[in-house]
Amino acid sequence: MTSIFEIDKNNDRWRMLPGGVYILFQHHYTPPEFRGVLAVSIASIISVIAIISLLIAIVISIIRNWRLPETDKRRDKRHQFIRSHAGIYFICMLLSTLTFTLGFSLSLYWAIRGRITFGTFCTIQAALKQFGNVATALWVLAIAIHTFVIVFLQLRVAKWVGWTGFAIVWILSAAVVIAGPLIYTTKEMGPWYGISAQWCWTSDTYVMPRFITEYLWMFLSAGASFVLYTLLFLKLRGHIGSDLRFSFRARPLGADMSRVAHQMLWYPMVYAVLVFPIAGCRIYEIKTFMMSNLEVKMGSAVFFMLFAVGHFISYGTELAVASRF
């Protein structure tokens, strides 16, 4: 009986599609790959535990404040933050981050086996990672826009606007992820999700569609957030007045406002630091059809997992901003 697979010198299994394109069906990890995937998996699991712990703390805070008198609720900054648009957006960002960290943590299964195989489990992992990345990017952008409108433009956001934004971000996140399998997938190019390098992701046969349905949104969010928060920083520092004119002389701010201003500037910078290393490795592989440096890629992935959680937790516990929303 003739096998439908071709096995290369590394004992990896490939299958040729009707269009003449080969897709990887099974990849055996080399020792460096095994160590890298294991490190990323452990970092992801730590991230999952941290995010779930923060979500539990938020739920406990909500329950404790449920029966408090309304006057006490108004004095509690944590309760104000959770009930605000920014608080809801932040919780949504945590949930979307939890989605892609869960996806990365599933690589522990591949590390234990010493190989990665295409199938249902691989598809689920790839979908979780893509949806989580896109949704997180959009929620970061939503928070940036909301903060800009409140602080820079000094406009009051109606409840219906906040809930409309809530619906738009989740619907758009789902639409972007669904667009790949529905619009771009062809029989000649194979399945949308598959093995890509050391993990499950969008198949390597869909180069430009992968960029459009994932990395484009991550770069757009990081870039737009950086611009908006830079303007916010200048506003809070007093370089931009109420008449929107720029001045090189900064107006003195109180300690709380200075802390808020610095946080506003560092937030998009940190997100950019998180996104660009790992995304840069993937863009390099897409453009050159060559593997990026394994140590750099794995290190970027570990950094992305751990540093993201630390930043989100610091943002959630930094309630100096909460009273402004």
N, C-alpha and C positions, 0 to 999 in steps of 0.2 A: 504493500500500500504506500503510495507516494505522500509524503508530508506536505502540508500547505505552508509550512514555515521553512525559512532558511536560517541556519545557525552560523554565526560568524566565529572568528577566532577567540572572542571573549565569552563564548557560549551564550550569547544573547540571541533571542529569537525575533526574526523579522518576517513580515508578511507583505507581499506585493499586492496592491489594490488594482482594480480594473484599469485605472488611469496610468499604471506603471510606477506609481509612487510606493515606496516602502515605508511601513510604519512599524514601530518597535512594540512588540507584544510582551517581551520579558527582558529585564535587564538585571544582571548580577552585579552587586556592588563590589568595587575594589576596596581594599582595607581603608584608604583615605576617605572614600565616599561613605563607607559604613560609619566611620567616626564622625564625619560631618553631619550625616543624616541623624545619627543618634543624638548629637549635641543640639541640633535644631529641634528635635522631638522633645527632649528634656526641657529646653527653654520654653517651648510651646505649652507643655504641661504646667510649668510654673506660672506662665501667663494666664492659662485657663483658671487655675486655682486662685490667683490674685484677683482676676476680674469677677469670678463668682463670689469671692469674699466681699468685694466692694458692693456688688449688687445685693447680697444678703444684708450688709450693713445699711444700705439705703432702704430696703424693705423694713428692717427693724425700726429705723428712724420714722418711717411713715406710720407704722403701727403704734409706736409710742406717742406720736403726735395726734393720732386719730381722735382721742377723747379729751385732748387738752382744750381749755377755753380758747376762744378765738383770739383774745388779747395775747395769750401766751404763744399761740401759733405765729402771730405777727412778729413777736420778738425773737423767735427761733430762726436764725439765718439758714440752717439746714433745711427746715421746712419750707421757707420762702424759696430757696433755690430749687428744691424738688418740684414745687408747684409751678415754677416759672417756665417760660418757653425754653430758656437756656438749659434748665435742669432736665426737661423732657428730651431735648436734643442730645444732651450729654449722655443720658441713659441709653438712648437709641444708638449713640456712637459706641458705647460700651458693648451693647448687644451685637452690633455688627463686627466689632473687634473680636468678640468672643467667637463669632462664627469662623473667621479665618484662622484664629489660633487653634480652634478645635480641628480644623482641616489639616493644619500643619502637624498637630499632635498625632494624627493617625499614621504619620510616617514611622512611628515607633513600631508598628506592625511590620512594615517593610524592613526596618533595621533588624528586627529579631529574626526574620526569615532570611535576611542576607540578599534579598532580591525583590524587585518590584514587578508586578504582573498586571497586565491590562484586564479589566473586568468591572463588575458592578461596584465593588469597594473602591476601586481606583476612580471611577466616575463620580461617586459620591464625594470623595475627598477633593477632587478637582472643582466640583460645583461649589462646595462650601468655601473653598479658598477664593474663588473668583467673586462670588456674591459678597463675601465679607470684605474683600479689598475694595470693590466698587462702592458698597454701602458706606464703609468707613470714610472713604474719600469724599463722598457726597455729604455726609454728616459733618465732617470737618468744614467743608465749604458752607454748609447751612449755618453753622455756629458763627463762622466768620462774617457772613452777610448779616445775620441777626445782630451781632455785636456792633457792626459798623452802623447799622440803621439806628440802634439805640444810643450809642455813645457819640459817634461822629455827626450823624444827621440830627440827633436828638429828637427822634420821632417816637411816638408811642405806637407799639405794635398791638393791633386788635387781636382778640382771642381767635377769631376765625382765620386771620392771616397765619397765626402760628400753627393752627391745626391743618390748614391747607398746605403749609410747608411740610408738615409731618407726613401727610399723605403723598405729596409729590415725590419726596425723597425715597420713600419705600417703594412706590410704584415705579419710579425711574430706575432704581437699583435692580428690581426684578426684571424690568423691560430690557435693560442692557444685557443682563445675563441670559435671558431667554432668546434675545436676538441672535446670538451666536448659533445655537443648534437649529433654530428655525429658518434663518436667512442664509447663512453662509455654508452650512453643511451640504456636501455633495457625496454621491456614491464613489466618485473617482478619488476624492480627497480623504475619504474615510471618516471615522467618528470625530465629533467635535472635541471630546475629552479623551486624553490618552496619556502615555508616558512621555514626559519631556525632561530630559536630563535625569536628575536623581529623584524626581517625584512626579506625581500625577498633576497635570495641568491641561491647558488647551493644547491640542496636538500640534506638533511642529509643522505640520502641513498647512496650517492656517496662520501664516506669519502676520500679515497686515490686519486681518480680522481680530487676532489676539490683541494687537496694540489698540485697536479702536474700542474693543469691548472691555478693556481693563486699564492698561497703562496710561492711555489718554486721559482718563478721568482722574487718575492719581496725580499726574503731572499738572493737570488743570487745577485741581484742588489745592495742591501745594503752592503753585504760582499765584493764583488768585488770592489765597489766604495770606500769603506773604505781603502782597501789595496792600490789601485792606488793613491788615494789622500794622503795617508800617505807617499808613496814614493815621490810624488810631493812636499809635505811639506818639507821633508828632502832635496830634490834637491834645492828648493828655499832658504832654510836656509843655504845651503852650506855644509851640511854634506855628500852629494854625489856629487862628482866632475864630470867633463866631461869624465873622464876615468871610471866612474861608481864605483869608489872605495869609501868606507865609511870612514868618518873621524869624530871623536867626537868633533873636533873644528869647530864651525860654523863660516862661513865667514860673515862679516858685510853686511847687506842689507840696501837699502834706505827705506824711509818711505813707499813709494808706494808698493815696493816689499814685505815688511813685511806684509802689509795689505792683499796683494794677497795671501801670504803664509798662513796666518791665515784663510783666507776665504776658501782656498783649503782644509784645514784640517777640519774645522767645517762643511762644506757642507755634506760630507757623514755621519758624526757623527749625525747631525741633522736629516738626512733622516732615519738613523737607529733608533733614538729616536722616530720618527714618526711611523715607521712600526712595531717595535717589541712589543709594549704594546698591540695594538689592535689585531695584528696577533697572539701574544702569547695567548691571550684569546681564539681565535678561534681554535688554535692548541690544547689547553687544552681540549676544548669541543669535538674536533674530536677524541682525543686519549682516553679520559675517558668516553665519552658519558654522561658527567655531565655538568650542566650549570656553567660557571665561575661566579665569584662575579659580581652582576649586577652593583654596583656602580663603580667598577674598569673598567668594560667593557664600560659602558656609558661614564665615564670620559675619557678613552683612545680614544674613538671615537670622542668626542668633541675636545680633544687636537689634534687629527689627522687632523680634519677639519680646525681649526683655525690656528694652528701653521704651517701647511703646506703652507697655503696661505701667511702668514707673511714671511716665509723663501723664497718662490719663488719670492715674490715681492722684498725682499731685494737683492736677487741674480740678478734679472733683472735690478734693479736700481744701483747696484754696478758696474759701468762701468770702474773700474780700470783694470779689466781683459780684457775688450773688445778690447783694442788696441793690445793685444797679439795674437788675432785670425785673 
